[in-house]
Amino acid sequence: MNSLLAYCRPGYEGDVAAELTQCCAELQVYGYPVFNRAQGFVVFHCNEEGDAETVGQQLAVSQTIFARQIIVITHYLDDLEKKDRLGPILHAIEASDSDEHTNTLLYVEHADTEAGKELAKFCRKFTVPLRQGLRNSGRLTYKEKPHGRGIHLFFTDYDKCYVGHSYGKQRSAFASGVCRLKFPSGAPSRSTLKLEEAILTMLTESQRQRIFREGGTAVDLGACPGGWTYQLVKRELSVEAIDNGLIDEHLMATGLVNHYAEDGFTYRPKFGRVDLLVCDMIERPDRVAALMSDWLHKGWADHAIFNLKLPMKKRYETVVAALGEIKTRLGKAQHDYMINVRHLYHDRDEVTVTVIKD
C-alpha cells in the first residue's frame, strides 16, 4: 500500500481529511482521503509510489491540529483466521521491513470508538505473542527506545487490521496518540485537564520552566469555577481570575487568586501586564482569537494559552481563519512567537492554542 492512517476523535474525520490533504499538498504529495463518519480514523491514499513514506518521515503529528497519530500503512489484512492471526501479520511486517531502520517499539491499537473499545482486551493480549515473534525474528529490539521506528497494528475488527510504522520524531509519544490524565481531587471542574494536557504536551520543558515559576503572574478570563486557575495556582502563579460567577473557595484560600467580577472582553490587567493569559470562554472563535492577539500585541501578556470553540461544520476552515486573524493582528511581531494548535484528547468541540514568546 501507499497510504497513511490518521487516528482522530470520532466525528472529526472530515476535518482530519481536509487537513491531511493540505499538509500533503505542502509536501507536494497528492492523493485522496477515505473515511466513514464517526469511525475514528482516516486513510489517505497517495497517488505516487513512495509518497506515503515521504510524508511519514516529514510530517510530525505535533504539527497537525486534528490528527492524534499518523502512520505509514504497508498492508491491510482483512481475512485473518482466528486460529492463526500471528503468521500473516508477522509475514506482512517482515515483507515491508528494511535494514535501514531499526524497530524499537510495538503498538497494537484500535479506534477510540465504542466498537473499537471492544477490541481493547484482545489488542493487549495479542501484543505479547506478536512482540515475542518479532524479537525472535530480529524485527524488534529487546530494549524499547522512544526515538526508534515503531511498528503499528491498528485493528478495526478481530479479523481486520492495518499494518504500518511511524518514526520517533514524527509520531505522538502516547499510545493511540492519547494523553490520559488523572483528574486531580482538588480541582473544581474537569476543564482543568484541558489546560494540564496543553502544558504537558504543547510546551517544551524550557518554556514550562520560563513561564511557570514562583512569583509569575497570570490572568484567567472566564475563570469560574476555577478549573484553569487551579493549574496556574498549582504552579505557584498569582492569578487574576475574571468571571461574573464564583471561584472555588479553596482556590481563593491559597492567597494566590484575586477574583474580579468583570467582563472578560473589557478587562485589563491590574498592574499593566502579566506573564501568561489563559482563556476558556464560550464565545465565537473569531472574537476570542482577536482578544488574545490584542493582549499579546499590546504587551498586556507575554504568552497565551486559550481554547477556540468550534462550529459543527467546517471546523478546520474555522481554525485556519482564526489563526490568520491572530497572525494579522500580531503583524511582524508574529515571528517572535511560537504558535501551536491542537485538538487535545481532553478537548471536546474546541481546539487549544498556545502562543509563546521566544
C-alpha positions, -999 to 999 in steps of 0.1 A, spaced: 0 0 0 10 36 -4 -12 52 22 -13 70 55 -35 62 85 -45 91 109 -63 85 142 -88 111 155 -117 118 177 -148 102 163 -168 128 143 -137 147 132 -128 125 102 -138 152 77 -115 178 94 -86 154 95 -92 146 58 -91 183 49 -60 189 70 -41 159 57 -49 169 21 -35 203 28 -4 191 47 4 166 20 0 192 -8 25 214 10 50 185 7 40 181 -29 22 149 -22 -12 144 -37 -39 118 -32 -74 114 -16 -88 106 18 -113 78 26 -134 76 57 -167 69 73 -182 93 98 -176 85 135 -151 57 128 -122 75 145 -97 73 117 -89 84 81 -70 66 54 -52 89 29 -42 71 -4 -12 87 -21 -10 89 -59 27 83 -64 47 53 -51 68 62 -20 49 93 -12 33 79 20 68 72 33 79 107 24 50 122 45 56 97 73 92 109 77 85 146 74 50 154 88 50 154 127 17 148 145 25 178 166 24 200 135 -12 190 128 -43 201 145 -67 172 145 -46 140 140 -38 121 171 -14 97 154 -2 93 118 13 60 105 26 48 71 4 18 60 22 -11 44 -6 -37 44 -43 -41 51 -52 -76 62 -90 -83 61 -94 -120 64 -74 -131 94 -82 -166 107 -88 -169 144 -65 -199 146 -36 -181 131 -36 -143 131 0 -141 141 15 -158 110 1 -134 83 9 -104 104 45 -114 110 49 -121 73 34 -86 64 58 -69 88 88 -88 76 79 -82 39 80 -44 43 108 -42 68 143 -30 58 178 -28 74 177 10 70 157 15 102 156 -4 135 122 -12 150 123 -4 187 86 -1 197 54 -20 191 19 -6 192 -13 -27 189 -42 -3 187 -78 3 179 -101 33 172 -114 54 201 -150 44 195 -174 21 213 -168 -6 187 -130 0 190 -130 -3 227 -145 -38 225 -111 -48 209 -90 -33 237 -86 -66 257 -79 -85 226 -52 -60 215 -35 -61 249 -34 -99 248 -22 -101 212 7 -77 218 25 -104 239 29 -131 212 35 -106 185 63 -89 204 79 -122 211 76 -133 174 91 -100 162 120 -103 186 127 -139 177 129 -129 140 151 -99 148 125 -74 136 121 -57 170 148 -48 196 145 -62 231 151 -28 246 124 -2 238 138 31 225 113 60 222 131 76 192 133 45 171 109 33 144 76 20 157 56 -9 143 18 -4 144 -11 -27 142 -45 -10 140 -74 -34 144 -108 -24 130 -122 -58 138 -109 -91 152 -100 -103 116 -91 -69 101 -61 -47 107 -38 -22 91 -1 -28 94 23 1 93 51 21 111 60 55 124 91 75 132 102 88 165 103 125 158 71 125 138 47 104 159 29 111 191 47 98 222 14 84 235 -3 51 227 -30 58 201 -19 95 204 -40 99 236 -26 116 267 -47 103 295 -46 123 328 -60 116 362 -85 142 374 -69 160 404 -91 157 435 -87 193 444 -97 208 410 -132 224 409 -140 212 373 -129 187 347 -119 215 324 -86 216 344 -75 186 323 -75 206 291 -50 231 304 -29 205 321 -27 185 288 -18 217 269 10 225 294 24 190 293 22 183 256 23 216 238 51 234 256 87 225 258 105 219 291 123 252 288 90 270 281 74 255 311 103 265 333 103 300 320 65 306 323 56 286 354 78 299 381 72 311 416 62 347 415 49 345 380 16 363 371 -14 353 350 -49 363 340 -77 337 336 -106 351 315 -138 332 321 -123 316 351 -154 303 370 -154 279 388 -116 278 385 -105 247 366 -78 265 347 -69 288 376 -62 255 396 -34 246 372 -19 281 375 -20 281 413 -6 246 414 24 260 396 27 289 421 15 317 398 -5 347 411 -38 348 392 -63 375 384 -95 353 379 -121 371 357 -157 359 358 -191 371 370 -195 337 387 -179 324 418 -144 310 421 -138 278 442 -133 288 478 -103 265 482 -85 284 454 -94 317 470 -79 304 503 -45 299 487 -39 337 487 -27 334 451 -60 343 435 -78 377 431 -113 374 418 -128 403 397 -164 401 386 -158 418 352 -164 412 315 -135 392 300 -137 412 268 -131 446 286 -109 436 315 -73 449 316 -45 436 339 -45 454 372 -7 461 371 -4 467 334 9 433 323 11 396 332 33 367 321 5 345 309 -30 349 297 -54 319 296 -89 317 284 -116 291 281 -146 313 275 -176 300 255 -175 326 227 -172 327 189 -137 317 179 -130 348 159 -138 370 189 -115 350 212 -87 350 186 -90 388 182 -90 393 220 -60 371 226 -39 386 199 -47 421 211 -35 413 246 -2 400 231 2 428 206 -3 455 232 21 438 257 -6 431 283 7 394 283 38 378 271 22 344 264 -13 330 259 -30 296 261 -66 295 251 -94 274 236 -114 282 204 -149 267 205 -157 252 171 -189 251 150 -204 218 139 -193 222 103 -161 234 86 -141 232 118 -107 230 100 -115 261 80 -127 279 111 -94 272 129 -73 283 98 -93 315 97 -88 322 134 -50 316 131 -50 340 102 -67 366 124 -41 361 151 -11 365 127 -26 395 111 -32 413 144 3 404 156 18 417 123 55 415 121 56 405 158 42 371 149 77 359 142 86 365 178 61 338 189 58 301 186 22 293 177 8 258 181 -28 244 177 -40 210 188 -73 192 192 -63 176 226 -77 144 240 -95 163 268 -109 189 244 -144 184 230 -157 207 202 -127 231 206 -90 233 199 -63 246 222 -39 273 210 -6 282 226 12 314 216 45 315 234 70 344 230 106 333 222 
